[in-house]
Amino acid sequence: METRLSHFTTFRLGGPCRELIAVADAAAAMDVVRTWNAAGKPWRVMGGGSNLLVADSGIPESVLRIAAETPDCRLDATGLLEVSAASPLDAVAAFAAECGQGGLGFASGIPGTVGGGLCGNAGAFGRQLGDVLDRVEILTPAGELRQLPRAAVEFGYRSSALPRMGDVVVRAWFRTEAGDRAALRAEREEIRALRREKHPDWRVEPTAGSFFKNLPPANPGEPRRAAGRFLEQAGAKTMREGGAYVFAKHANIVIAGPGATARDVVALTTRMAAAVRERFGIALEPEVRHWPNLTFMG
C-alpha cells in the first residue's frame, strides 16, 4: 500500500513510496531488510525526516523508517551512553543532562533521530555528533549487523560515509563526561532558548531547518562562515516561490507554507543559491537531502 511521505517529514512535503514500515530496534530492522532483499524490493531508510525533501511525485522504493517517540538509552559506569538509532536526538541530550553527564548538550533542540543525525553528522555551536561518538552498530545493505569504530564512519562537516556505504544505523555509543546536573540542565535550557529565538518550530511552520551548509573558514583556525549571512546580504529574506518562502528571522531557513510543493522549495533554494553566487562568487551546497536527486542548479 502506498504511503505519502509528507506525513513523515518536517517539511510535510513529498509524494508516495511503495511501502513504509516503521521500526524502533535492530532486530526489527534486520527482519524487514532481509524480507525486502529476499523479495528483490528496492528500499531506502529514513529517521525522523527532519533533513529531507521528497519529490512531489514520491519515490519508487519502499522505506524503512527507524524512529521512536521516546529514547532508548543506557549509561554505563564509565560514562559511555548506549542509545538506539530510533531515539529522538533532543531526548538523548535531555537524558544525558539528567544523568549529570556532559558532552551532548549541543544536540539540545535538534530535531530528528540519532541515526539520521549520525548519517549527516548533525551539530550546532561548533560541535557535532562525530566528536563524541565511540562506535556505532550498523545494518549492512545485505542485512548483516556489524559494529564500526568512529574512524570507520569517516565524519566530515555535515557528512559521513554511512549514506555512501548504504549502511543503516541501528545503535550508537557516545562518550560523555561527569558534570554538574544543575549546570548541564541550565546549559540545555539556554541552548533550547537560543534555538527558539532564531529557528521556527517545525511543528507549526513546516521546515527542514538550515537548508545550506555553512562555508569553510576564511582562514585556518577560524570558524565556518554562516551561509545565512551571505544569503541575507544577497536579499534572500524577501524571496518566495509558490507556497515556499524564506523565514523572516533566518535567511538560511525555508518554510513550506500553505499550498507549498517540493517543486516550490527547489525553485526557491535554486534562486537563493544563484543570488549568492552572483553577488559573492560562492557556490552553496544543500545540507538538506533530496529524494530522489531533485534538480538543483546551485
C-alpha positions as a Markdown table, in Angstrom:
| # | Residue | x | y | z |
|---|---|---|---|---|
| 1 | Met | 0.0 | 0.0 | 0.0 |
| 2 | Glu | 1.4 | 3.4 | -1.0 |
| 3 | Thr | 2.2 | 5.8 | 1.8 |
| 4 | Arg | 2.6 | 9.5 | 1.4 |
| 5 | Leu | 6.0 | 10.6 | 2.8 |
| 6 | Ser | 4.6 | 14.1 | 3.5 |
| 7 | His | 3.3 | 12.6 | 6.8 |
| 8 | Phe | 6.8 | 11.7 | 7.9 |
| 9 | Thr | 9.0 | 14.7 | 7.1 |
| 10 | Thr | 9.2 | 18.0 | 9.0 |
| 11 | Phe | 8.7 | 19.8 | 5.6 |
| 12 | Arg | 5.4 | 18.0 | 5.3 |
| 13 | Leu | 6.1 | 17.6 | 1.6 |
| 14 | Gly | 6.6 | 14.5 | -0.6 |
| 15 | Gly | 4.6 | 12.0 | -2.6 |
| 16 | Pro | 4.1 | 8.3 | -2.1 |
| 17 | Cys | 6.6 | 5.5 | -1.6 |
| 18 | Arg | 5.9 | 1.9 | -2.4 |
| 19 | Glu | 5.6 | 0.8 | 1.2 |
| 20 | Leu | 6.7 | 2.2 | 4.6 |
| 21 | Ile | 7.5 | 0.1 | 7.6 |
| 22 | Ala | 8.5 | 1.8 | 10.9 |
| 23 | Val | 10.7 | 0.0 | 13.4 |
| 24 | Ala | 12.5 | 1.0 | 16.6 |
| 25 | Asp | 15.2 | -1.6 | 17.1 |
| 26 | Ala | 17.9 | -3.6 | 15.3 |
| 27 | Ala | 16.1 | -6.9 | 15.3 |
| 28 | Ala | 13.0 | -5.5 | 13.6 |
| 29 | Ala | 15.1 | -3.5 | 11.1 |
| 30 | Met | 17.1 | -6.7 | 10.2 |
| 31 | Asp | 13.9 | -8.7 | 9.7 |
| 32 | Val | 12.4 | -6.0 | 7.3 |
| 33 | Val | 15.6 | -5.6 | 5.3 |
| 34 | Arg | 16.1 | -9.3 | 4.9 |
| 35 | Thr | 12.5 | -9.8 | 3.8 |
| 36 | Trp | 12.7 | -7.0 | 1.3 |
| 37 | Asn | 16.1 | -8.3 | -0.1 |
| 38 | Ala | 14.7 | -11.8 | -0.5 |
| 39 | Ala | 11.7 | -10.4 | -2.4 |
| 40 | Gly | 14.0 | -8.2 | -4.6 |
| 41 | Lys | 12.4 | -5.0 | -3.4 |
| 42 | Pro | 14.5 | -1.8 | -3.6 |
| 43 | Trp | 14.4 | 0.2 | -0.4 |
| 44 | Arg | 15.6 | 3.4 | 1.4 |
| 45 | Val | 16.0 | 4.3 | 5.1 |
| 46 | Met | 14.9 | 7.4 | 6.9 |
| 47 | Gly | 14.9 | 8.6 | 10.5 |
| 48 | Gly | 12.8 | 11.5 | 11.7 |
| 49 | Gly | 12.6 | 13.1 | 8.3 |
| 50 | Ser | 13.9 | 16.4 | 9.6 |
| 51 | Asn | 16.6 | 17.0 | 7.0 |
| 52 | Leu | 14.8 | 15.6 | 4.0 |
| 53 | Leu | 13.0 | 17.0 | 0.9 |
| 54 | Val | 10.9 | 14.4 | -1.0 |
| 55 | Ala | 9.7 | 15.0 | -4.6 |
| 56 | Asp | 6.0 | 15.6 | -5.1 |
| 57 | Ser | 5.8 | 12.5 | -7.3 |
| 58 | Gly | 7.3 | 10.4 | -4.5 |
| 59 | Ile | 9.8 | 7.6 | -4.9 |
| 60 | Pro | 9.5 | 4.1 | -6.3 |
| 61 | Glu | 11.3 | 2.3 | -3.4 |
| 62 | Ser | 10.0 | 1.0 | -0.1 |
| 63 | Val | 11.1 | 3.0 | 3.0 |
| 64 | Leu | 12.3 | 1.7 | 6.4 |
| 65 | Arg | 11.6 | 4.3 | 9.0 |
| 66 | Ile | 13.8 | 4.0 | 12.2 |
| 67 | Ala | 12.2 | 6.4 | 14.6 |
| 68 | Ala | 10.6 | 6.3 | 18.1 |
| 69 | Glu | 8.7 | 8.8 | 20.3 |
| 70 | Thr | 10.8 | 8.0 | 23.3 |
| 71 | Pro | 14.5 | 7.4 | 23.8 |
| 72 | Asp | 16.1 | 4.1 | 24.5 |
| 73 | Cys | 19.3 | 4.9 | 26.5 |
| 74 | Arg | 21.6 | 3.2 | 28.9 |
| 75 | Leu | 24.6 | 4.7 | 30.7 |
| 76 | Asp | 27.4 | 2.5 | 32.0 |
| 77 | Ala | 29.8 | 3.2 | 34.8 |
| 78 | Thr | 32.5 | 4.6 | 32.5 |
| 79 | Gly | 30.2 | 7.3 | 31.1 |
| 80 | Leu | 29.5 | 5.5 | 27.8 |
| 81 | Leu | 26.0 | 6.2 | 26.7 |
| 82 | Glu | 24.3 | 3.5 | 24.5 |
| 83 | Val | 21.3 | 4.6 | 22.5 |
| 84 | Ser | 19.1 | 3.2 | 19.8 |
| 85 | Ala | 19.2 | 4.9 | 16.4 |
| 86 | Ala | 15.5 | 5.5 | 16.7 |
| 87 | Ser | 15.8 | 7.7 | 19.7 |
| 88 | Pro | 15.0 | 11.4 | 19.3 |
| 89 | Leu | 18.2 | 13.3 | 19.4 |
| 90 | Asp | 16.9 | 16.0 | 21.7 |
| 91 | Ala | 15.6 | 13.4 | 24.2 |
| 92 | Val | 19.0 | 11.8 | 24.3 |
| 93 | Ala | 20.6 | 15.1 | 25.1 |
| 94 | Ala | 18.0 | 15.5 | 27.9 |
| 95 | Phe | 18.7 | 12.1 | 29.3 |
| 96 | Ala | 22.4 | 12.8 | 29.4 |
| 97 | Ala | 21.9 | 16.1 | 31.2 |
| 98 | Glu | 19.5 | 14.4 | 33.8 |
| 99 | Cys | 22.2 | 11.8 | 34.4 |
| 100 | Gly | 24.7 | 14.5 | 35.1 |
| 101 | Gln | 26.8 | 13.6 | 32.0 |
| 102 | Gly | 28.1 | 16.3 | 29.7 |
| 103 | Gly | 29.1 | 16.2 | 26.1 |
| 104 | Leu | 25.8 | 16.1 | 24.3 |
| 105 | Gly | 24.3 | 19.4 | 25.4 |
| 106 | Phe | 24.9 | 20.9 | 21.9 |
| 107 | Ala | 22.3 | 18.5 | 20.5 |
| 108 | Ser | 19.5 | 20.0 | 22.6 |
| 109 | Gly | 16.7 | 21.1 | 20.4 |
| 110 | Ile | 18.0 | 19.5 | 17.2 |
| 111 | Pro | 15.0 | 17.6 | 15.6 |
| 112 | Gly | 15.3 | 14.1 | 14.2 |
| 113 | Thr | 16.8 | 10.9 | 15.4 |
| 114 | Val | 20.2 | 9.6 | 16.5 |
| 115 | Gly | 20.5 | 7.5 | 13.3 |
| 116 | Gly | 19.7 | 10.4 | 10.9 |
| 117 | Gly | 21.9 | 12.7 | 12.9 |
| 118 | Leu | 24.9 | 10.4 | 12.6 |
| 119 | Cys | 24.5 | 10.0 | 8.9 |
| 120 | Gly | 24.6 | 13.8 | 8.5 |
| 121 | Asn | 26.9 | 14.4 | 11.4 |
| 122 | Ala | 24.4 | 16.8 | 12.9 |
| 123 | Gly | 25.7 | 19.5 | 15.2 |
| 124 | Ala | 25.5 | 23.1 | 16.5 |
| 125 | Phe | 27.6 | 25.7 | 18.2 |
| 126 | Gly | 30.8 | 24.3 | 16.8 |
| 127 | Arg | 30.3 | 20.7 | 17.9 |
| 128 | Gln | 28.9 | 17.7 | 16.1 |
| 129 | Leu | 27.9 | 14.1 | 16.8 |
| 130 | Gly | 31.1 | 12.7 | 15.3 |
| 131 | Asp | 33.1 | 14.5 | 18.0 |
| 132 | Val | 31.6 | 12.3 | 20.8 |
| 133 | Leu | 30.8 | 9.0 | 19.0 |
| 134 | Asp | 32.7 | 6.0 | 20.3 |
| 135 | Arg | 31.3 | 3.3 | 18.0 |
| 136 | Val | 28.2 | 2.5 | 16.0 |
| 137 | Glu | 26.2 | -0.6 | 15.2 |
| 138 | Ile | 25.0 | -0.8 | 11.6 |
| 139 | Leu | 22.9 | -3.0 | 9.4 |
| 140 | Thr | 24.6 | -3.6 | 6.1 |
| 141 | Pro | 22.6 | -3.4 | 2.8 |
| 142 | Ala | 22.8 | -7.2 | 2.9 |
| 143 | Gly | 21.0 | -7.3 | 6.2 |
| 144 | Glu | 24.0 | -8.2 | 8.5 |
| 145 | Leu | 24.8 | -6.4 | 11.8 |
| 146 | Arg | 28.2 | -5.0 | 12.3 |
| 147 | Gln | 29.9 | -2.6 | 14.7 |
| 148 | Leu | 32.2 | 0.1 | 13.4 |
| 149 | Pro | 34.7 | 2.3 | 15.3 |
| 150 | Arg | 34.4 | 6.0 | 15.0 |
| 151 | Ala | 37.2 | 6.2 | 12.5 |
| 152 | Ala | 35.5 | 3.9 | 10.0 |
| 153 | Val | 32.5 | 6.3 | 9.8 |
| 154 | Glu | 34.7 | 9.0 | 8.2 |
| 155 | Phe | 32.9 | 12.0 | 9.6 |
| 156 | Gly | 33.1 | 15.3 | 7.8 |
| 157 | Tyr | 31.2 | 18.6 | 8.1 |
| 158 | Arg | 27.6 | 17.6 | 7.9 |
| 159 | Ser | 28.6 | 14.3 | 6.3 |
| 160 | Ser | 29.7 | 10.7 | 7.0 |
| 161 | Ala | 30.5 | 7.6 | 5.0 |
| 162 | Leu | 27.3 | 5.9 | 6.1 |
| 163 | Pro | 24.9 | 7.0 | 3.3 |
| 164 | Arg | 27.5 | 6.3 | 0.7 |
| 165 | Met | 28.0 | 2.7 | 2.0 |
| 166 | Gly | 24.3 | 2.2 | 2.3 |
| 167 | Asp | 24.6 | 1.2 | 5.9 |
| 168 | Val | 21.7 | 1.6 | 8.3 |
| 169 | Val | 22.5 | 2.9 | 11.8 |
| 170 | Val | 20.7 | 0.9 | 14.5 |
| 171 | Arg | 22.6 | 1.7 | 17.7 |
| 172 | Ala | 25.3 | 4.1 | 18.9 |
| 173 | Trp | 27.6 | 4.6 | 21.8 |
| 174 | Phe | 28.6 | 8.1 | 22.8 |
| 175 | Arg | 31.4 | 9.2 | 25.2 |
| 176 | Thr | 30.2 | 11.5 | 28.0 |
| 177 | Glu | 31.8 | 13.1 | 31.0 |
| 178 | Ala | 30.6 | 13.5 | 34.5 |
| 179 | Gly | 29.4 | 17.1 | 35.2 |
| 180 | Asp | 27.1 | 19.1 | 37.5 |
| 181 | Arg | 23.5 | 18.2 | 36.8 |
| 182 | Ala | 22.2 | 21.7 | 37.6 |
| 183 | Ala | 24.8 | 23.3 | 35.3 |
| 184 | Leu | 24.0 | 20.8 | 32.5 |
| 185 | Arg | 20.3 | 21.5 | 32.8 |
| 186 | Ala | 20.9 | 25.2 | 32.6 |
| 187 | Glu | 23.2 | 24.8 | 29.6 |
| 188 | Arg | 20.5 | 22.8 | 27.9 |
| 189 | Glu | 17.7 | 25.3 | 28.5 |
| 190 | Glu | 20.0 | 28.1 | 27.3 |
| 191 | Ile | 20.6 | 26.3 | 24.0 |
| 192 | Arg | 16.9 | 25.5 | 23.6 |
| 193 | Ala | 16.0 | 29.1 | 24.2 |
| 194 | Leu | 18.6 | 30.3 | 21.6 |
| 195 | Arg | 17.1 | 27.9 | 19.1 |
| 196 | Arg | 13.6 | 29.0 | 19.8 |
| 197 | Glu | 14.7 | 32.6 | 19.3 |
| 198 | Lys | 16.3 | 32.0 | 15.9 |
| 199 | His | 14.5 | 29.0 | 14.5 |
| 200 | Pro | 10.9 | 28.3 | 13.6 |
| 201 | Asp | 9.0 | 25.5 | 15.4 |
| 202 | Trp | 8.8 | 22.9 | 12.7 |
| 203 | Arg | 5.5 | 21.6 | 14.2 |
| 204 | Val | 3.9 | 24.9 | 13.4 |
| 205 | Glu | 5.9 | 26.1 | 10.4 |
| 206 | Pro | 7.0 | 23.2 | 8.2 |
| 207 | Thr | 10.7 | 23.3 | 7.6 |
| 208 | Ala | 13.9 | 21.3 | 7.4 |
| 209 | Gly | 16.0 | 23.8 | 9.3 |
| 210 | Ser | 19.1 | 25.3 | 7.8 |
| 211 | Phe | 18.9 | 24.5 | 4.1 |
| 212 | Phe | 22.5 | 25.1 | 3.0 |
| 213 | Lys | 25.8 | 24.1 | 4.6 |
| 214 | Asn | 27.9 | 26.8 | 6.2 |
| 215 | Leu | 31.1 | 27.7 | 4.3 |
| 216 | Pro | 34.7 | 26.7 | 5.1 |
| 217 | Pro | 36.6 | 29.2 | 7.3 |
| 218 | Ala | 38.2 | 32.2 | 5.6 |
| 219 | Asn | 41.4 | 31.4 | 7.4 |
| 220 | Pro | 42.8 | 28.3 | 9.2 |
| 221 | Gly | 41.6 | 28.1 | 12.8 |
| 222 | Glu | 38.6 | 30.4 | 12.3 |
| 223 | Pro | 35.0 | 29.2 | 12.5 |
| 224 | Arg | 33.0 | 28.3 | 9.4 |
| 225 | Arg | 31.2 | 31.2 | 7.7 |
| 226 | Ala | 27.5 | 31.2 | 8.1 |
| 227 | Ala | 25.6 | 30.7 | 4.9 |
| 228 | Gly | 22.7 | 32.7 | 6.3 |
| 229 | Arg | 24.8 | 35.9 | 6.3 |
| 230 | Phe | 25.6 | 35.6 | 2.6 |
| 231 | Leu | 22.0 | 34.8 | 1.8 |
| 232 | Glu | 20.7 | 37.8 | 3.8 |
| 233 | Gln | 23.1 | 40.2 | 2.1 |
| 234 | Ala | 22.0 | 38.7 | -1.3 |
| 235 | Gly | 18.4 | 39.5 | -0.5 |
| 236 | Ala | 17.1 | 36.0 | 0.2 |
| 237 | Lys | 14.7 | 37.1 | 3.0 |
| 238 | Thr | 12.4 | 38.7 | 0.5 |
| 239 | Met | 12.2 | 35.6 | -1.8 |
| 240 | Arg | 9.2 | 33.4 | -2.3 |
| 241 | Glu | 8.3 | 30.7 | -4.9 |
| 242 | Gly | 4.7 | 29.5 | -4.8 |
| 243 | Gly | 3.9 | 28.5 | -1.2 |
| 244 | Ala | 7.6 | 28.3 | -0.1 |
| 245 | Tyr | 9.3 | 31.3 | 1.4 |
| 246 | Val | 12.3 | 32.3 | 3.5 |
| 247 | Phe | 11.9 | 32.6 | 7.3 |
| 248 | Ala | 11.9 | 36.2 | 8.4 |
| 249 | Lys | 14.4 | 35.6 | 11.2 |
| 250 | His | 16.9 | 33.4 | 9.4 |
| 251 | Ala | 17.9 | 33.7 | 5.7 |
| 252 | Asn | 19.1 | 30.1 | 5.5 |
| 253 | Ile | 15.7 | 28.6 | 6.6 |
| 254 | Val | 12.9 | 27.8 | 4.1 |
| 255 | Ile | 9.3 | 27.4 | 5.2 |
| 256 | Ala | 6.8 | 25.3 | 3.3 |
| 257 | Gly | 3.7 | 27.5 | 3.7 |
| 258 | Pro | 0.1 | 26.6 | 2.8 |
| 259 | Gly | -0.1 | 25.0 | -0.7 |
| 260 | Ala | 3.7 | 24.7 | -1.0 |
| 261 | Thr | 5.2 | 21.9 | -3.0 |
| 262 | Ala | 8.7 | 20.3 | -3.2 |
| 263 | Arg | 9.0 | 21.9 | -6.6 |
| 264 | Asp | 8.4 | 25.3 | -5.0 |
| 265 | Val | 11.2 | 24.6 | -2.5 |
| 266 | Val | 13.6 | 23.5 | -5.2 |
| 267 | Ala | 12.8 | 26.7 | -7.3 |
| 268 | Leu | 13.2 | 28.9 | -4.2 |
| 269 | Thr | 16.5 | 27.4 | -3.0 |
| 270 | Thr | 17.9 | 27.4 | -6.5 |
| 271 | Arg | 17.1 | 31.1 | -6.7 |
| 272 | Met | 18.7 | 31.7 | -3.3 |
| 273 | Ala | 21.9 | 30.0 | -4.2 |
| 274 | Ala | 22.0 | 31.8 | -7.6 |
| 275 | Ala | 21.8 | 35.2 | -5.8 |
| 276 | Val | 24.8 | 34.3 | -3.5 |
| 277 | Arg | 26.8 | 33.0 | -6.5 |
| 278 | Glu | 26.1 | 36.2 | -8.5 |
| 279 | Arg | 27.0 | 38.6 | -5.7 |
| 280 | Phe | 29.8 | 36.8 | -4.0 |
| 281 | Gly | 31.0 | 34.1 | -6.4 |
| 282 | Ile | 30.3 | 31.5 | -3.8 |
| 283 | Ala | 28.6 | 28.1 | -4.5 |
| 284 | Leu | 26.3 | 27.0 | -1.7 |
| 285 | Glu | 25.8 | 23.3 | -1.1 |
| 286 | Pro | 22.5 | 22.0 | 0.2 |
| 287 | Glu | 22.5 | 20.4 | 3.7 |
| 288 | Val | 19.0 | 19.0 | 3.2 |
| 289 | Arg | 18.9 | 15.7 | 1.4 |
| 290 | His | 16.7 | 15.3 | -1.7 |
| 291 | Trp | 14.7 | 12.1 | -2.6 |
| 292 | Pro | 15.3 | 11.4 | -5.4 |
| 293 | Asn | 18.0 | 13.7 | -6.6 |
| 294 | Leu | 15.8 | 16.6 | -7.4 |
| 295 | Thr | 17.2 | 19.0 | -9.9 |
| 296 | Phe | 19.1 | 21.7 | -8.1 |
| 297 | Met | 21.1 | 24.3 | -10.0 |
| 298 | Gly | 23.4 | 25.7 | -7.3 |
